[in-house]
Amino acid sequence: MPLPAPSPSGDIFFAFLSILLEGAPFILLGALISGVIDAWLPSGAMDRLLPKRAFPAILVSGLLGIIFPVCECAIVPVIRRLVQKGLPLGCAMTYMLAAPIVNPIVALSTWTAFTGRDPLLMMGSRVTMGYVIAVLAGMVISRFAASSVLKDRVLAGIVAPATAKMNLDENGGAVAARTDHGAKFAQAMRTAQRDFLDVALYFVIGVAIASILKTQVFYRPALQEGMTVVAGNHWIASPVLMIMAFVLSLCSTTDAFIIAADNLFPAVAKLTFLVFGPMMDLKLIFLYSTVLKPRAVALLLVSLFVAVYAAGFGMEALWPWLQSLPWLKK
């Protein structure tokens, strides 16, 4: 007896659970890191560790993913807590956009996925393009006031400098505060729980929308037939794959394996897929909305799309030359 064909609703639920189970552990990880930051990181510590000048600080912030490798699902609660601990807005946004790409886990997964198809070139191009676009975005955002970008409740949580919270002795002198690790741990867990529930709600909404589009719209036979025509047009191949990355909402640690299996689209279009997706997708729209104002999210979406599209055209001109370099050959 033949097995029944899967129902459309079953496809939706399967897609929903696959995206949810892939991203939820990383949100939990981000919430736990957020709790540790809230409890143990002194106010203004990140600001003191970074270079004093804005531009070098933003450059360094784009590389923090090498030390703190988190994917796009985990980065949002971390960023909210770092901003409230004194990290400059431009640096925070640079780290938020770069970390899901500029980290050793994603670099290794990209190299592995493209084995036999210029793996070093694809890995290096992805990391470099992601870093440059994140730095440029951070420089632009640093010109805006925090009140025009961040939500009011995030602004309200920005703490005063650490010196304002020093304990004073009976003569008015500063004394070192005792560290109650038990109380700090409880504070970290409370913060992690609050951030996880706050972010998870928006994450579930984004995953639900992505699963419906993925199963009921994106994989329709007529749309699939048109992909062959689209893939041969260099003007629209990249934006189509960028829209695909936006809808599929893949994790940056696994997206390279999905797109590397495609034999239709050119390498540069795949590169734009790998850069745009970790910076902006459907679930991230809702995650970003927990920290950023709606207008800021909309401007970020449009700006990143244009920036990645333009960078893709630049890479298309350079790609044959890069492939000819002996040390980048497969």
N, C-alpha and C positions, 0 to 999 in steps of 0.2 A: 504494500500500500504506500503510495507516494506521500511524502511529508507535505503538510500545508505550507503555502507561501507565507512569509512573515508579514504581519499586519503593519500598516503605516504607523499606528500608535505604538506598536512594539518597537519599531525602528527608532521612534522618538525617544522612548524610555531608555533604550539601549545606548543611544548617543548621549542622552542626558547623564546617565550613570557613568559612562566612560569618561566624559569631561569632568564631571563632579569628583569622581574618585581620583582622577589624575591631579586635580588642582587642590583639593581640600587639605591633603597633608602639608603642602607647601604654605597654605594660608595659616595652618596651625603652627608651623615652624616660624613663620613671620610674626605671628602673635606672641609666641614665646620669646623671640628675640626682642620684640617690642617691650614685653614685660621686664626683661633683664635691663634694657636701656633705661626704662622709667625708674627702676629701683636702684640701680647701681651706677649709672653714668652721671657724673656731676654736670650741673648746668653749665653750658658753654665749653665743655671739654672738647667737643669736635671742632669748635671754632678756634680753640687754642692750638690744636694739633695741625690744622691746615695752614698753608701759607697765608700771610696777612693780606697780600694783594688779591683782588678778586679773580683776575684771570688765572694766575697760577693755582689758586685754590680750586677753581672749576676744573682745570686740567687734571689735578690730582683726584678730585671727586669722581671723575669718569673712570678712574682706574681702581676704585675701591672694591669693585666686584671681584678683582683678583684675590683680595684678602677675605671679603665677605661674599662668597658666591651664592646668591639667591636668585630664584626665577621671578618672573613678573607677578606671580600669584602671591609671593611672600613679601615683595618689596614695599607694598603700599602701607601696611601698618608700621613697618620699620621707619619709613620716611616720615610719617606723621609724628612718631615719637622723637626722631632726630631733630625735626624742625622745632618741636616744642622744647627740646633741650639746647637750642641755640645754633643749630646748623643753618648757615645762610640759605635763603630760598634757592638761589641759582645753583649752589652746590648740591642741595637736596634733589632738585629736579634732574640735574646731570647724572647723579648716582642712580636715581629711579629709572631713567631711560637706558643708561648704559649697562647696569649690573646684569640684567637678563641676557646680555649678549657678550659683554666683556668679562667673562669668567672662565676658568679652566675647564669646568664641567661641560659647558656648552661648546667650547672650542674643540674639546676631545670628541664629543658626539658628532659635531659637524665633520671633522676630519674622518671619523669612522664611517659615517653615512656616505660620503663621497669617495671612498676608496676606489681607485681605478678611474676616477673622473676629476682629475686636478684637485685632490683633497686639500693640499697645502694652500693652493691659490684660493679655493672657496672659503676655507677657514680663515685665512688671513684677511681676505676681502670683507668677510662678514664682520669680523672683530673691528677692523679699521673703520669701515663705513659706519658701524654702530657707534663707535667711540666719537668720531668726528661730528656726526649729527647730534649726538647727545650733548657734546660740548657747545656746539652752536646754539642749541635750544636753551641750555643753561645760561649762556651769555645773554640771550635775548630776554629770558625770564627774569634775570637778575636786575634788569632795568625797570621792572614793574614793582610797585609797592606790594608788600605781602597781603595787605587788606584787599587788593583787587584780584588776587589769585586764590588765596586760601579761604576756606569756609570760616564763618565766625566762631564756631565752637573749637576749631583748631587754633585760631588766633587766641582765643580765650585761655587755651591751655599752655601757651608759651610762658615759661617761667622766667622770673627775674634772674639776673646774674647770681652766681653762687655766693658772692660776697654779701648779698642782701639777706642770705639765710644763715649766716654764721651765728653760732652761739656766742654770747658775750658773758664774760665773768662779772663779778661784782664791781670791778673797776672800769668796766666798759671795754675791756680788751677781748679780742677774739680767742676762742678756745676751740680745740678740735672736737668735733662731734663724734660721739661713740656710734659705732656701727652695730646695730642689732640685726644680725643676719637672719634670724627667724622672722622678724618683722619685715625685713627687706624681701624675703622669699614670698611671704604672704602678699605683699604689695605687688610683686612681679606677677604672681598667679592671678590676682584680681585684675590687673591691667591686661594680661594676656586673654583672660576670659572675656572681658569687655570688648577688646579689640577684635577678637575672633568672631564673636556674635555680631558685632557691628558690620564687619567686612563680609562675613559669610552670607548675610542676608542679600546684599547687593550681588555677590558672586553667584548665588543660586538663580537670581533673576536673569543675569547675563547668560548663564549656562542654559537655562530653559529656552531663551530666545535663540541662542546659537544652535541648539539641538534641533529646533523646529526648522530653521533655515537650512541647516546642514542636510536633513533627511527629506524635507518636503519641497525644497526649492533648488538647492545647489546641485543635487545629483539627478535631476530630471533628464531623461534620455535626450530630449531635444537640446538641452543646454550642453550636454556632453558632446554631442555631434558638432556643435559650433566651436568647441575648444580647439579642434584641429585648425580651423581657419584663423582663430584668434592667435594661436601660438606662432603662426608664421608672420604676424604683423608686429614689427618691433615697436610701433607706436602704442599699441594697446596690450601687448603681452604682459608687460610689467604691472600696469594698474589692475589688470584682471587677476593676476596672482596675488597682488596686495589686497584686493577685495576678498579673495579666497582666504588669505591668512586672517583677515579681520573676522570673517564669518566662522571659520573652523575653530578659532580660539585655542590653538594648540600650545602646549608648554614648550618653552624655548629649549628644553633639554631633549625633546623628542621630535620637534618639527622637521629637523633635517632629514630624518629617516623617511618621513612622509613624502617630502617634495623630491628627494633624491631618486625615488622610484619612478618618477614621471619621465617619460621619454619624448614628450611633445615640445615642451617649452625650453627656450634657450637658457644657458647658464646664468646670464645676467638677470633675467626675469626671476629665476629661482633665488638669486641673491637678494632681490628686493623683497621677496616673500619672507626670507629669513631675517631681514632687518626690520621690516615694518611690523610684522606680527608680534614680536616680543615687546614692542613699544606701544602698540595700539591694537586692540581687538575688542570684540563685543563685551567680553567679561570685564576687560580693563576699563571700559567706559563707565561701568557701574562701580568698579573698585576705585577709580580715580575720583568719582563723585563723592566718596566719603571724605576726601581731603580738599579737593579743588571745587571752586564755584563752577556752575554749569557753563558760563561763557568761557572760562579758562579751559575747560575740557573740550569744548567745541573748537576753539582756536588751536589747541594743541593737536587735535585730530586733523584739521585741515593743513596746518603747518607741517606736520610730520609726513603727511601723504605727499605734499608737494616736494618736500626736501628729499625724501627717499626716491621719488620718481625722477627728480633732477639728477641726483647722485647716480641713479641707474644708467641714465644716458651718458654721463661722464665715464662710468665704468665700461659701458659698451664700446666706447671709442678706445679705451685702454686695454680691453680684454685680450685681443690678439697679440699685442706686444707683451703683456704679462705672461701669456701662455708660452711665449718664445724664450722666456728667461730660463736658463738651465736649472737653477736652484728651485724653481717653482714647478718644474715639470713632474709629472706623476712617476 
